[in-house]
Amino acid sequence: MPQPHHSGQRIKGEWTVSKVKIEAFLSNSTCSSGASLSKLLEEIEEEFGDKVEIVIYQGYNGLFEEYNLTALPAVVVEELIKIIGFCPSKESLVSALREVGVE
């Protein structure tokens, strides 16, 4: 498993991250979950701007196995939080971002 890298600083006992990496793994075929996740990521990018870096992978690749993912779609936030097999709600993804220090 990759080791997390935090591109932030510790302030008052908490991490404040300058830019959070969101990795999305989508199926090569068109499916409603993948389309929903793509739309959600666009909303997240609009809302959080330069606080997030979104990387989208189509299909299986080496990282899919490295992260021990088991189904698509999948979202990995800062190599720490994994959401596998469904498109999360916006609230869930925002909560994951808050968990890793996005304000």
MODELLER restraints for C-alpha pairs under 7 A, 6 or more apart:
rsr = mdl.restraints
at = mdl.atoms
rsr.add(forms.Gaussian(group=physical.xy_distance, feature=features.Distance(at['CA:1:A'], at['CA:66:A']), mean=5.44, stdev=0.5))
rsr.add(forms.Gaussian(group=physical.xy_distance, feature=features.Distance(at['CA:1:A'], at['CA:67:A']), mean=5.74, stdev=0.5))
rsr.add(forms.Gaussian(group=physical.xy_distance, feature=features.Distance(at['CA:4:A'], at['CA:78:A']), mean=6.60, stdev=0.5))
rsr.add(forms.Gaussian(group=physical.xy_distance, feature=features.Distance(at['CA:4:A'], at['CA:79:A']), mean=5.50, stdev=0.5))
rsr.add(forms.Gaussian(group=physical.xy_distance, feature=features.Distance(at['CA:4:A'], at['CA:80:A']), mean=6.89, stdev=0.5))
rsr.add(forms.Gaussian(group=physical.xy_distance, feature=features.Distance(at['CA:6:A'], at['CA:17:A']), mean=6.84, stdev=0.5))
rsr.add(forms.Gaussian(group=physical.xy_distance, feature=features.Distance(at['CA:7:A'], at['CA:17:A']), mean=5.84, stdev=0.5))
rsr.add(forms.Gaussian(group=physical.xy_distance, feature=features.Distance(at['CA:7:A'], at['CA:18:A']), mean=6.06, stdev=0.5))
rsr.add(forms.Gaussian(group=physical.xy_distance, feature=features.Distance(at['CA:7:A'], at['CA:19:A']), mean=6.50, stdev=0.5))
rsr.add(forms.Gaussian(group=physical.xy_distance, feature=features.Distance(at['CA:8:A'], at['CA:15:A']), mean=6.66, stdev=0.5))
rsr.add(forms.Gaussian(group=physical.xy_distance, feature=features.Distance(at['CA:8:A'], at['CA:16:A']), mean=5.48, stdev=0.5))
rsr.add(forms.Gaussian(group=physical.xy_distance, feature=features.Distance(at['CA:8:A'], at['CA:17:A']), mean=3.86, stdev=0.5))
rsr.add(forms.Gaussian(group=physical.xy_distance, feature=features.Distance(at['CA:8:A'], at['CA:18:A']), mean=5.09, stdev=0.5))
rsr.add(forms.Gaussian(group=physical.xy_distance, feature=features.Distance(at['CA:9:A'], at['CA:15:A']), mean=5.80, stdev=0.5))
rsr.add(forms.Gaussian(group=physical.xy_distance, feature=features.Distance(at['CA:9:A'], at['CA:16:A']), mean=5.49, stdev=0.5))
rsr.add(forms.Gaussian(group=physical.xy_distance, feature=features.Distance(at['CA:9:A'], at['CA:17:A']), mean=6.36, stdev=0.5))
rsr.add(forms.Gaussian(group=physical.xy_distance, feature=features.Distance(at['CA:10:A'], at['CA:16:A']), mean=6.01, stdev=0.5))
rsr.add(forms.Gaussian(group=physical.xy_distance, feature=features.Distance(at['CA:15:A'], at['CA:101:A']), mean=5.51, stdev=0.5))
rsr.add(forms.Gaussian(group=physical.xy_distance, feature=features.Distance(at['CA:16:A'], at['CA:101:A']), mean=4.82, stdev=0.5))
rsr.add(forms.Gaussian(group=physical.xy_distance, feature=features.Distance(at['CA:16:A'], at['CA:102:A']), mean=6.63, stdev=0.5))
rsr.add(forms.Gaussian(group=physical.xy_distance, feature=features.Distance(at['CA:17:A'], at['CA:101:A']), mean=5.21, stdev=0.5))
rsr.add(forms.Gaussian(group=physical.xy_distance, feature=features.Distance(at['CA:17:A'], at['CA:102:A']), mean=5.97, stdev=0.5))
rsr.add(forms.Gaussian(group=physical.xy_distance, feature=features.Distance(at['CA:18:A'], at['CA:51:A']), mean=6.10, stdev=0.5))
rsr.add(forms.Gaussian(group=physical.xy_distance, feature=features.Distance(at['CA:19:A'], at['CA:50:A']), mean=6.82, stdev=0.5))
rsr.add(forms.Gaussian(group=physical.xy_distance, feature=features.Distance(at['CA:19:A'], at['CA:51:A']), mean=4.46, stdev=0.5))
rsr.add(forms.Gaussian(group=physical.xy_distance, feature=features.Distance(at['CA:19:A'], at['CA:52:A']), mean=5.06, stdev=0.5))
rsr.add(forms.Gaussian(group=physical.xy_distance, feature=features.Distance(at['CA:19:A'], at['CA:53:A']), mean=6.59, stdev=0.5))
rsr.add(forms.Gaussian(group=physical.xy_distance, feature=features.Distance(at['CA:20:A'], at['CA:51:A']), mean=6.18, stdev=0.5))
rsr.add(forms.Gaussian(group=physical.xy_distance, feature=features.Distance(at['CA:20:A'], at['CA:52:A']), mean=4.64, stdev=0.5))
rsr.add(forms.Gaussian(group=physical.xy_distance, feature=features.Distance(at['CA:20:A'], at['CA:53:A']), mean=5.93, stdev=0.5))
rsr.add(forms.Gaussian(group=physical.xy_distance, feature=features.Distance(at['CA:20:A'], at['CA:78:A']), mean=6.02, stdev=0.5))
rsr.add(forms.Gaussian(group=physical.xy_distance, feature=features.Distance(at['CA:21:A'], at['CA:52:A']), mean=5.86, stdev=0.5))
rsr.add(forms.Gaussian(group=physical.xy_distance, feature=features.Distance(at['CA:21:A'], at['CA:53:A']), mean=4.71, stdev=0.5))
rsr.add(forms.Gaussian(group=physical.xy_distance, feature=features.Distance(at['CA:21:A'], at['CA:54:A']), mean=5.98, stdev=0.5))
rsr.add(forms.Gaussian(group=physical.xy_distance, feature=features.Distance(at['CA:21:A'], at['CA:77:A']), mean=6.00, stdev=0.5))
rsr.add(forms.Gaussian(group=physical.xy_distance, feature=features.Distance(at['CA:21:A'], at['CA:78:A']), mean=5.12, stdev=0.5))
rsr.add(forms.Gaussian(group=physical.xy_distance, feature=features.Distance(at['CA:22:A'], at['CA:52:A']), mean=7.00, stdev=0.5))
rsr.add(forms.Gaussian(group=physical.xy_distance, feature=features.Distance(at['CA:22:A'], at['CA:53:A']), mean=6.04, stdev=0.5))
rsr.add(forms.Gaussian(group=physical.xy_distance, feature=features.Distance(at['CA:22:A'], at['CA:54:A']), mean=4.82, stdev=0.5))
rsr.add(forms.Gaussian(group=physical.xy_distance, feature=features.Distance(at['CA:22:A'], at['CA:55:A']), mean=6.22, stdev=0.5))
rsr.add(forms.Gaussian(group=physical.xy_distance, feature=features.Distance(at['CA:22:A'], at['CA:75:A']), mean=6.92, stdev=0.5))
rsr.add(forms.Gaussian(group=physical.xy_distance, feature=features.Distance(at['CA:22:A'], at['CA:76:A']), mean=5.80, stdev=0.5))
rsr.add(forms.Gaussian(group=physical.xy_distance, feature=features.Distance(at['CA:22:A'], at['CA:77:A']), mean=4.62, stdev=0.5))
rsr.add(forms.Gaussian(group=physical.xy_distance, feature=features.Distance(at['CA:22:A'], at['CA:78:A']), mean=6.28, stdev=0.5))
rsr.add(forms.Gaussian(group=physical.xy_distance, feature=features.Distance(at['CA:23:A'], at['CA:54:A']), mean=5.96, stdev=0.5))
rsr.add(forms.Gaussian(group=physical.xy_distance, feature=features.Distance(at['CA:23:A'], at['CA:55:A']), mean=4.84, stdev=0.5))
rsr.add(forms.Gaussian(group=physical.xy_distance, feature=features.Distance(at['CA:23:A'], at['CA:56:A']), mean=5.89, stdev=0.5))
rsr.add(forms.Gaussian(group=physical.xy_distance, feature=features.Distance(at['CA:23:A'], at['CA:75:A']), mean=5.66, stdev=0.5))
rsr.add(forms.Gaussian(group=physical.xy_distance, feature=features.Distance(at['CA:23:A'], at['CA:76:A']), mean=5.08, stdev=0.5))
rsr.add(forms.Gaussian(group=physical.xy_distance, feature=features.Distance(at['CA:23:A'], at['CA:77:A']), mean=6.41, stdev=0.5))
rsr.add(forms.Gaussian(group=physical.xy_distance, feature=features.Distance(at['CA:24:A'], at['CA:55:A']), mean=6.22, stdev=0.5))
rsr.add(forms.Gaussian(group=physical.xy_distance, feature=features.Distance(at['CA:24:A'], at['CA:56:A']), mean=4.75, stdev=0.5))
rsr.add(forms.Gaussian(group=physical.xy_distance, feature=features.Distance(at['CA:24:A'], at['CA:57:A']), mean=6.08, stdev=0.5))
rsr.add(forms.Gaussian(group=physical.xy_distance, feature=features.Distance(at['CA:24:A'], at['CA:74:A']), mean=5.77, stdev=0.5))
rsr.add(forms.Gaussian(group=physical.xy_distance, feature=features.Distance(at['CA:24:A'], at['CA:75:A']), mean=4.52, stdev=0.5))
rsr.add(forms.Gaussian(group=physical.xy_distance, feature=features.Distance(at['CA:24:A'], at['CA:76:A']), mean=6.46, stdev=0.5))
rsr.add(forms.Gaussian(group=physical.xy_distance, feature=features.Distance(at['CA:25:A'], at['CA:56:A']), mean=6.04, stdev=0.5))
rsr.add(forms.Gaussian(group=physical.xy_distance, feature=features.Distance(at['CA:25:A'], at['CA:57:A']), mean=4.86, stdev=0.5))
rsr.add(forms.Gaussian(group=physical.xy_distance, feature=features.Distance(at['CA:25:A'], at['CA:58:A']), mean=6.01, stdev=0.5))
rsr.add(forms.Gaussian(group=physical.xy_distance, feature=features.Distance(at['CA:25:A'], at['CA:59:A']), mean=6.60, stdev=0.5))
rsr.add(forms.Gaussian(group=physical.xy_distance, feature=features.Distance(at['CA:25:A'], at['CA:72:A']), mean=6.42, stdev=0.5))
rsr.add(forms.Gaussian(group=physical.xy_distance, feature=features.Distance(at['CA:25:A'], at['CA:73:A']), mean=5.49, stdev=0.5))
rsr.add(forms.Gaussian(group=physical.xy_distance, feature=features.Distance(at['CA:25:A'], at['CA:74:A']), mean=5.05, stdev=0.5))
rsr.add(forms.Gaussian(group=physical.xy_distance, feature=features.Distance(at['CA:25:A'], at['CA:75:A']), mean=6.31, stdev=0.5))
rsr.add(forms.Gaussian(group=physical.xy_distance, feature=features.Distance(at['CA:26:A'], at['CA:34:A']), mean=5.64, stdev=0.5))
rsr.add(forms.Gaussian(group=physical.xy_distance, feature=features.Distance(at['CA:26:A'], at['CA:57:A']), mean=6.12, stdev=0.5))
rsr.add(forms.Gaussian(group=physical.xy_distance, feature=features.Distance(at['CA:26:A'], at['CA:58:A']), mean=4.95, stdev=0.5))
rsr.add(forms.Gaussian(group=physical.xy_distance, feature=features.Distance(at['CA:26:A'], at['CA:59:A']), mean=5.71, stdev=0.5))
rsr.add(forms.Gaussian(group=physical.xy_distance, feature=features.Distance(at['CA:26:A'], at['CA:72:A']), mean=5.88, stdev=0.5))
rsr.add(forms.Gaussian(group=physical.xy_distance, feature=features.Distance(at['CA:26:A'], at['CA:73:A']), mean=4.84, stdev=0.5))
rsr.add(forms.Gaussian(group=physical.xy_distance, feature=features.Distance(at['CA:26:A'], at['CA:74:A']), mean=6.86, stdev=0.5))
rsr.add(forms.Gaussian(group=physical.xy_distance, feature=features.Distance(at['CA:27:A'], at['CA:34:A']), mean=6.75, stdev=0.5))
rsr.add(forms.Gaussian(group=physical.xy_distance, feature=features.Distance(at['CA:27:A'], at['CA:58:A']), mean=5.73, stdev=0.5))
rsr.add(forms.Gaussian(group=physical.xy_distance, feature=features.Distance(at['CA:27:A'], at['CA:59:A']), mean=4.72, stdev=0.5))
rsr.add(forms.Gaussian(group=physical.xy_distance, feature=features.Distance(at['CA:27:A'], at['CA:72:A']), mean=6.07, stdev=0.5))
rsr.add(forms.Gaussian(group=physical.xy_distance, feature=features.Distance(at['CA:27:A'], at['CA:73:A']), mean=6.47, stdev=0.5))
rsr.add(forms.Gaussian(group=physical.xy_distance, feature=features.Distance(at['CA:28:A'], at['CA:58:A']), mean=5.48, stdev=0.5))
rsr.add(forms.Gaussian(group=physical.xy_distance, feature=features.Distance(at['CA:28:A'], at['CA:59:A']), mean=5.01, stdev=0.5))
rsr.add(forms.Gaussian(group=physical.xy_distance, feature=features.Distance(at['CA:33:A'], at['CA:73:A']), mean=6.78, stdev=0.5))
rsr.add(forms.Gaussian(group=physical.xy_distance, feature=features.Distance(at['CA:33:A'], at['CA:86:A']), mean=6.30, stdev=0.5))
rsr.add(forms.Gaussian(group=physical.xy_distance, feature=features.Distance(at['CA:33:A'], at['CA:87:A']), mean=5.55, stdev=0.5))
rsr.add(forms.Gaussian(group=physical.xy_distance, feature=features.Distance(at['CA:34:A'], at['CA:73:A']), mean=6.05, stdev=0.5))
rsr.add(forms.Gaussian(group=physical.xy_distance, feature=features.Distance(at['CA:36:A'], at['CA:87:A']), mean=6.58, stdev=0.5))
rsr.add(forms.Gaussian(group=physical.xy_distance, feature=features.Distance(at['CA:37:A'], at['CA:87:A']), mean=5.36, stdev=0.5))
rsr.add(forms.Gaussian(group=physical.xy_distance, feature=features.Distance(at['CA:40:A'], at['CA:90:A']), mean=6.68, stdev=0.5))
rsr.add(forms.Gaussian(group=physical.xy_distance, feature=features.Distance(at['CA:45:A'], at['CA:52:A']), mean=6.74, stdev=0.5))
rsr.add(forms.Gaussian(group=physical.xy_distance, feature=features.Distance(at['CA:69:A'], at['CA:84:A']), mean=6.81, stdev=0.5))
rsr.add(forms.Gaussian(group=physical.xy_distance, feature=features.Distance(at['CA:71:A'], at['CA:84:A']), mean=5.97, stdev=0.5))
rsr.add(forms.Gaussian(group=physical.xy_distance, feature=features.Distance(at['CA:71:A'], at['CA:85:A']), mean=4.85, stdev=0.5))
rsr.add(forms.Gaussian(group=physical.xy_distance, feature=features.Distance(at['CA:72:A'], at['CA:84:A']), mean=6.55, stdev=0.5))
rsr.add(forms.Gaussian(group=physical.xy_distance, feature=features.Distance(at['CA:72:A'], at['CA:85:A']), mean=5.01, stdev=0.5))
rsr.add(forms.Gaussian(group=physical.xy_distance, feature=features.Distance(at['CA:73:A'], at['CA:84:A']), mean=6.32, stdev=0.5))
rsr.add(forms.Gaussian(group=physical.xy_distance, feature=features.Distance(at['CA:73:A'], at['CA:85:A']), mean=5.22, stdev=0.5))
rsr.add(forms.Gaussian(group=physical.xy_distance, feature=features.Distance(at['CA:73:A'], at['CA:86:A']), mean=5.76, stdev=0.5))
rsr.add(forms.Gaussian(group=physical.xy_distance, feature=features.Distance(at['CA:73:A'], at['CA:87:A']), mean=6.70, stdev=0.5))
rsr.add(forms.Gaussian(group=physical.xy_distance, feature=features.Distance(at['CA:74:A'], at['CA:83:A']), mean=5.54, stdev=0.5))
rsr.add(forms.Gaussian(group=physical.xy_distance, feature=features.Distance(at['CA:74:A'], at['CA:84:A']), mean=4.36, stdev=0.5))
rsr.add(forms.Gaussian(group=physical.xy_distance, feature=features.Distance(at['CA:74:A'], at['CA:85:A']), mean=5.84, stdev=0.5))
rsr.add(forms.Gaussian(group=physical.xy_distance, feature=features.Distance(at['CA:74:A'], at['CA:86:A']), mean=6.89, stdev=0.5))
rsr.add(forms.Gaussian(group=physical.xy_distance, feature=features.Distance(at['CA:75:A'], at['CA:82:A']), mean=5.69, stdev=0.5))
rsr.add(forms.Gaussian(group=physical.xy_distance, feature=features.Distance(at['CA:75:A'], at['CA:83:A']), mean=5.09, stdev=0.5))
rsr.add(forms.Gaussian(group=physical.xy_distance, feature=features.Distance(at['CA:75:A'], at['CA:84:A']), mean=6.49, stdev=0.5))
rsr.add(forms.Gaussian(group=physical.xy_distance, feature=features.Distance(at['CA:76:A'], at['CA:82:A']), mean=4.58, stdev=0.5))
rsr.add(forms.Gaussian(group=physical.xy_distance, feature=features.Distance(at['CA:76:A'], at['CA:83:A']), mean=6.53, stdev=0.5))
rsr.add(forms.Gaussian(group=physical.xy_distance, feature=features.Distance(at['CA:81:A'], at['CA:96:A']), mean=6.82, stdev=0.5))
